[in-house]
Amino acid sequence: MSTEVKQPEVNVQKTTEEKVVASGQQFWSKNSKYITYVFAFLVLLIGGYFAYQNFYKAPAEAEAAEAIWPAQANFKIDSFSLALKGNGTKANPGFLKIIKEHGGTKAGNLAKFYAGICYLQTSDFNNAIKYLEDFSSDQPELRLRAAGCLGDAYAELGKNDKAAEYYKKAATTFETDEMNSSEYLFRLAQLYDKMGKSKEALEAFKQLKQKFPTSMRAREVEKYLGKLGELN
């Protein structure tokens, strides 16, 4: 009979667990300072973000929103110069000063849109382009209007290819807005006709008739189709 005694397997398992624990302790010993720094950095980063949002950004947004409304009021009554430059008081700073002092806010961004249109209305087409191209929005209605105004500004400067690019963008950005979409598609068609691009003009007029049949501009399409040699 053999007297050999087998070592229980549980001892091997225990030894492995001990090695894992020892390895973990060794890792912590070597890297604890680094891990602590990383954790502290993350805490500061998250805390800083919330502090920025609540103690800086929110008040800045509120201040900018308060500052822009007098300029918007002047814009609505076509006082474009006053809307742009204000009257020199803190109560009515004008769009340009709002852009300068509140550029990182929603109101500051919106002021670029208004400033661009003010310059367009006062025939300063280069500045109109400058501010409208710097404007951005997640609202399709505003993107449509900005693109359409850029088309107008480039057309006034004789830069017809750029004008056509923006008219096309305006006509397709938010087709739910039938009035403005049909208007810019009409201007695109007219511009193509002026540029001698009869094929493109014809296609644009056809699109206008098909997409916006009840629009005011659709009523004018037939005479242009006749001029271009095609009547349906």
C-alpha positions in Angstrom: 0.0 0.0 0.0 1.4 3.4 -1.0 2.1 5.8 1.8 2.3 8.8 -0.5 0.1 11.6 0.5 -1.2 13.9 -2.2 -1.2 17.6 -1.6 -4.7 19.0 -1.7 -5.4 21.0 -4.8 -7.0 23.8 -2.7 -3.5 24.7 -1.6 -2.5 25.4 -5.2 -5.6 27.6 -5.6 -4.8 29.5 -2.5 -1.3 30.1 -3.6 -2.6 31.6 -6.9 -5.0 33.9 -5.1 -2.2 35.0 -2.8 -0.1 35.8 -5.9 -2.8 37.8 -7.4 -3.3 39.8 -4.2 0.5 40.3 -3.9 0.6 41.5 -7.5 -2.2 43.9 -6.9 -0.5 45.3 -3.8 2.7 45.7 -5.7 1.0 47.5 -8.6 -0.7 49.9 -6.1 2.5 50.5 -4.3 4.2 51.5 -7.6 1.3 53.5 -9.1 -0.7 54.8 -6.2 0.6 58.3 -6.5 -0.2 58.4 -10.3 -3.7 56.9 -9.8 -4.4 59.4 -7.0 -3.4 62.3 -9.3 -5.5 61.1 -12.2 -8.5 60.7 -9.9 -8.0 64.1 -8.4 -7.6 65.6 -11.9 -10.9 64.0 -13.0 -12.7 65.4 -9.9 -11.3 68.9 -10.6 -12.3 68.6 -14.3 -15.8 67.6 -13.6 -16.2 70.1 -10.8 -14.7 72.8 -13.0 -17.1 72.0 -15.8 -20.2 72.4 -13.5 -18.8 75.5 -12.0 -18.2 77.0 -15.5 -21.8 76.1 -16.6 -23.5 77.5 -13.4 -21.3 80.4 -12.4 -20.0 81.8 -15.7 -21.9 80.5 -18.7 -25.4 80.8 -17.5 -25.0 84.4 -16.2 -23.2 85.3 -19.4 -26.0 83.9 -21.5 -28.6 85.9 -19.5 -26.6 89.1 -19.8 -26.2 88.7 -23.6 -29.9 87.9 -24.0 -30.8 91.1 -22.1 -28.4 93.2 -24.2 -29.6 92.0 -27.7 -33.3 92.8 -27.5 -33.1 96.6 -28.0 -31.1 96.0 -31.2 -33.7 93.5 -32.3 -36.4 96.1 -31.7 -34.5 98.6 -33.9 -34.1 95.9 -36.5 -37.8 95.2 -36.7 -38.5 98.8 -37.5 -35.8 98.9 -40.2 -33.4 101.1 -38.2 -30.5 99.1 -39.4 -27.7 101.5 -38.6 -29.0 102.0 -35.1 -29.5 98.2 -34.7 -25.8 97.7 -35.8 -24.1 100.4 -33.7 -26.6 101.1 -30.9 -26.8 104.6 -29.4 -23.6 104.5 -27.3 -25.3 103.4 -24.1 -25.1 100.2 -22.1 -28.9 99.8 -22.5 -28.6 99.8 -26.3 -25.2 98.5 -27.4 -26.1 97.4 -30.9 -25.3 94.1 -32.6 -21.6 94.8 -33.3 -20.8 95.5 -29.7 -22.8 92.4 -28.6 -20.7 90.3 -31.0 -17.5 91.8 -29.5 -18.5 91.5 -25.9 -20.7 88.4 -25.9 -19.3 86.5 -28.8 -19.3 83.1 -27.0 -23.0 83.2 -26.2 -26.1 82.2 -28.2 -27.1 85.9 -28.4 -23.6 86.8 -29.6 -23.9 84.3 -32.4 -27.4 85.4 -33.3 -26.1 89.0 -33.4 -23.9 87.9 -36.3 -27.0 86.9 -38.3 -28.7 90.2 -37.6 -25.6 92.2 -38.3 -25.1 90.4 -41.7 -28.7 91.3 -42.7 -28.3 94.9 -41.5 -25.2 95.2 -43.7 -27.0 93.6 -46.6 -29.9 96.1 -46.2 -27.4 99.0 -46.2 -25.6 97.7 -49.3 -22.4 96.8 -47.5 -22.2 93.4 -49.1 -18.7 92.4 -48.0 -19.5 92.9 -44.4 -22.8 91.1 -44.9 -20.9 88.1 -46.1 -18.4 88.3 -43.3 -21.0 88.1 -40.6 -23.4 85.7 -42.2 -20.7 83.2 -43.0 -19.5 83.4 -39.4 -23.0 82.6 -38.1 -24.1 79.1 -37.3 -27.3 77.6 -36.1 -29.1 74.3 -35.4 -32.4 75.9 -36.5 -33.1 75.2 -40.2 -35.3 78.3 -40.5 -32.3 80.5 -39.6 -29.9 78.5 -41.8 -32.3 79.0 -44.7 -32.4 82.8 -44.2 -28.7 83.1 -43.7 -28.0 81.1 -46.9 -30.5 83.2 -48.9 -29.0 86.5 -47.7 -25.6 85.2 -48.6 -26.9 84.4 -52.1 -28.2 88.0 -52.4 -24.9 89.5 -51.2 -22.8 87.5 -53.6 -25.2 88.2 -56.4 -24.9 92.0 -55.7 -21.1 91.6 -55.9 -21.4 89.8 -59.3 -20.0 86.5 -57.8 -22.7 84.5 -59.5 -21.3 81.0 -58.9 -21.2 81.6 -55.1 -24.6 83.2 -55.2 -26.1 80.2 -57.0 -24.5 77.9 -54.4 -26.1 79.7 -51.5 -29.5 80.1 -53.3 -29.6 76.4 -53.9 -28.7 75.8 -50.3 -31.4 78.1 -49.1 -34.0 76.5 -51.4 -33.4 73.0 -50.0 -32.5 73.6 -46.3 -36.0 73.8 -44.9 -38.6 73.1 -47.6 -41.4 73.3 -45.0 -41.0 77.0 -45.2 -42.7 77.2 -48.6 -42.6 81.0 -48.9 -38.8 81.5 -48.5 -37.8 78.2 -50.1 -39.8 79.0 -53.2 -38.4 82.5 -53.3 -34.8 81.4 -53.2 -35.4 78.7 -55.8 -37.0 81.4 -58.0 -33.9 83.6 -57.5 -31.7 80.7 -58.4 -33.6 80.0 -61.6 -33.4 83.7 -62.5 -29.7 83.8 -61.8 -29.0 80.8 -64.0 -31.0 82.5 -66.8 -28.9 85.7 -66.3 -25.7 83.6 -66.4 -26.8 82.0 -69.7 -27.3 78.6 -68.1 -30.7 77.9 -69.8 -30.7 74.2 -68.9 -30.1 74.8 -65.2 -32.6 77.7 -65.2 -35.3 75.5 -66.8 -34.7 72.7 -64.3 -34.9 75.2 -61.4 -38.2 76.6 -62.7 -39.6 73.1 -63.1 -38.6 72.2 -59.5 -40.3 75.3 -58.3 -43.5 74.4 -60.1 -43.4 70.8 -58.8 -42.3 71.4 -55.2 -44.2 74.6 -54.4 -47.2 74.6 -56.8 -49.3 76.9 -54.5 -46.6 79.5 -53.8 -46.7 83.0 -55.2 -43.6 82.4 -57.3 -45.1 79.3 -58.9 -47.7 81.6 -60.6 -44.8 83.3 -62.5 -43.1 80.1 -63.7 -45.1 79.7 -67.0 -43.8 82.9 -68.6 -40.2 81.9 -67.8 -40.8 78.4 -69.2 -42.1 80.0 -72.3 -39.1 82.2 -72.6 -36.8 79.3 -72.2 -38.7 77.4 -74.9 -40.7 74.9 -72.9 -44.3 74.9 -71.8 -46.2 72.1 -70.2 
